[in-house]
């Protein structure tokens, strides 16, 4: 596992210790990109010709801009903020044979989700993310992570009108995700993040997610890092079961809950790498470096520094862009300061805490 992680260490890293910094995925889109989308979709009454070529160029410009913004913040592993994507299920459903859309569904408050239906056997019809990865990888000077919505969430957040059970649909989708992951690996991707927000809200199905991950991870080379992001829910319902998953890293949202659930991961020895949210994706204020440093150190209660990754709690797309950038910049600064303190022996690590000690 350490060898998989070391490939993401920058060659000019300033400290002996290395705590990997990254982001979960989504990031605020530039305002001009949203206007470009409206022009392309005809939502604006403007005497402007904005065709598909213009729209593709706008997305490419935004992808390059945000990738460079992530690098400017100092992140070790970057993404492009998912500039080409709209919503984490809808984007993939549009590219999978067997799905259809029948209009938006109200999910909470005044928020609507274009929830798709599975009306026939799902099939892999076109590549989903390979072009996106290749573009970002060419634009970036640092390693690139690829977030991809997992099969269980793709199934759980859709209407199943074809398969006998949601479990059957999940396994069918897992085979498709495996095909995409294999193509990403062939294209050079070495860090894949499977997003399964539905997992911790439907705890009885953790075995289904485990089987799906086994299908996804089959034939994936050992030098490819596989992470699982579960951004909210009751983690006690899925831990320690997730330790059996074929993943390198488990990514959790704990900052928003003031780390109240951190003890869950000390009840049994945590044998994976921990990706810990250290800034709150739901609060439109930039946390000071001093506060983020304390959050980073909370991770040492579960894993040693060489197995800790730090990131925001979740995607940052709902925040003002300047706030999102400030969080990333301070997160990196805090992490580098903690590494320097570790080098100097100023951090008392001890052994990771165990609730039954």
Secondary structure as the mmCIF struct_conf table of DSSP 4:
data_model
#
loop_
_struct_conf.conf_type_id
_struct_conf.id
_struct_conf.beg_label_comp_id
_struct_conf.beg_label_asym_id
_struct_conf.beg_label_seq_id
_struct_conf.end_label_comp_id
_struct_conf.end_label_asym_id
_struct_conf.end_label_seq_id
HELX_RH_AL_P HELX_RH_AL_P1 UNK A 2 UNK A 6
TURN_TY1_P TURN_TY1_P1 UNK A 7 UNK A 8
BEND BEND1 UNK A 9 UNK A 9
TURN_TY1_P TURN_TY1_P2 UNK A 11 UNK A 12
BEND BEND2 UNK A 14 UNK A 17
STRN STRN1 UNK A 20 UNK A 21
BEND BEND3 UNK A 25 UNK A 25
HELX_LH_PP_P HELX_LH_PP_P1 UNK A 28 UNK A 30
HELX_RH_AL_P HELX_RH_AL_P2 UNK A 31 UNK A 41
TURN_TY1_P TURN_TY1_P3 UNK A 42 UNK A 42
BEND BEND4 UNK A 44 UNK A 44
BEND BEND5 UNK A 47 UNK A 47
HELX_RH_AL_P HELX_RH_AL_P3 UNK A 52 UNK A 73
TURN_TY1_P TURN_TY1_P4 UNK A 74 UNK A 74
BEND BEND6 UNK A 76 UNK A 76
STRN STRN2 UNK A 77 UNK A 78
TURN_TY1_P TURN_TY1_P5 UNK A 81 UNK A 84
BEND BEND7 UNK A 86 UNK A 86
TURN_TY1_P TURN_TY1_P6 UNK A 88 UNK A 89
HELX_RH_AL_P HELX_RH_AL_P4 UNK A 90 UNK A 93
TURN_TY1_P TURN_TY1_P7 UNK A 94 UNK A 95
STRN STRN3 UNK A 96 UNK A 101
STRN STRN4 UNK A 105 UNK A 108
TURN_TY1_P TURN_TY1_P8 UNK A 109 UNK A 110
STRN STRN5 UNK A 111 UNK A 113
STRN STRN6 UNK A 116 UNK A 124
BEND BEND8 UNK A 126 UNK A 126
BEND BEND9 UNK A 128 UNK A 129
HELX_RH_AL_P HELX_RH_AL_P5 UNK A 130 UNK A 139
BEND BEND10 UNK A 141 UNK A 142
STRN STRN7 UNK A 143 UNK A 144
STRN STRN8 UNK A 146 UNK A 149
HELX_RH_AL_P HELX_RH_AL_P6 UNK A 151 UNK A 156
TURN_TY1_P TURN_TY1_P9 UNK A 157 UNK A 157
BEND BEND11 UNK A 158 UNK A 158
STRN STRN9 UNK A 159 UNK A 160
BEND BEND12 UNK A 161 UNK A 165
HELX_RH_AL_P HELX_RH_AL_P7 UNK A 166 UNK A 186
TURN_TY1_P TURN_TY1_P10 UNK A 187 UNK A 188
STRN STRN10 UNK A 191 UNK A 195
TURN_TY1_P TURN_TY1_P11 UNK A 197 UNK A 198
HELX_RH_3T_P HELX_RH_3T_P1 UNK A 199 UNK A 201
BEND BEND13 UNK A 202 UNK A 202
HELX_RH_3T_P HELX_RH_3T_P2 UNK A 203 UNK A 205
HELX_RH_AL_P HELX_RH_AL_P8 UNK A 206 UNK A 217
TURN_TY1_P TURN_TY1_P12 UNK A 218 UNK A 219
TURN_TY1_P TURN_TY1_P13 UNK A 222 UNK A 223
BEND BEND14 UNK A 224 UNK A 224
STRN STRN11 UNK A 225 UNK A 230
BEND BEND15 UNK A 232 UNK A 233
HELX_RH_3T_P HELX_RH_3T_P3 UNK A 235 UNK A 237
TURN_TY1_P TURN_TY1_P14 UNK A 238 UNK A 240
HELX_RH_3T_P HELX_RH_3T_P4 UNK A 241 UNK A 244
BEND BEND16 UNK A 245 UNK A 246
BEND BEND17 UNK A 248 UNK A 248
STRN STRN12 UNK A 249 UNK A 252
HELX_RH_3T_P HELX_RH_3T_P5 UNK A 255 UNK A 257
TURN_TY1_P TURN_TY1_P15 UNK A 258 UNK A 261
HELX_RH_3T_P HELX_RH_3T_P6 UNK A 262 UNK A 266
BEND BEND18 UNK A 267 UNK A 268
BEND BEND19 UNK A 272 UNK A 272
STRN STRN13 UNK A 273 UNK A 279
TURN_TY1_P TURN_TY1_P16 UNK A 281 UNK A 282
BEND BEND20 UNK A 284 UNK A 285
HELX_LH_PP_P HELX_LH_PP_P2 UNK A 286 UNK A 288
HELX_RH_AL_P HELX_RH_AL_P9 UNK A 289 UNK A 298
HELX_RH_3T_P HELX_RH_3T_P7 UNK A 299 UNK A 301
TURN_TY1_P TURN_TY1_P17 UNK A 302 UNK A 302
BEND BEND21 UNK A 303 UNK A 303
HELX_RH_3T_P HELX_RH_3T_P8 UNK A 305 UNK A 307
STRN STRN14 UNK A 308 UNK A 312
BEND BEND22 UNK A 313 UNK A 314
TURN_TY1_P TURN_TY1_P18 UNK A 317 UNK A 318
BEND BEND23 UNK A 319 UNK A 319
HELX_RH_AL_P HELX_RH_AL_P10 UNK A 321 UNK A 343
TURN_TY1_P TURN_TY1_P19 UNK A 344 UNK A 345
BEND BEND24 UNK A 347 UNK A 347
BEND BEND25 UNK A 351 UNK A 351
TURN_TY1_P TURN_TY1_P20 UNK A 355 UNK A 356
#
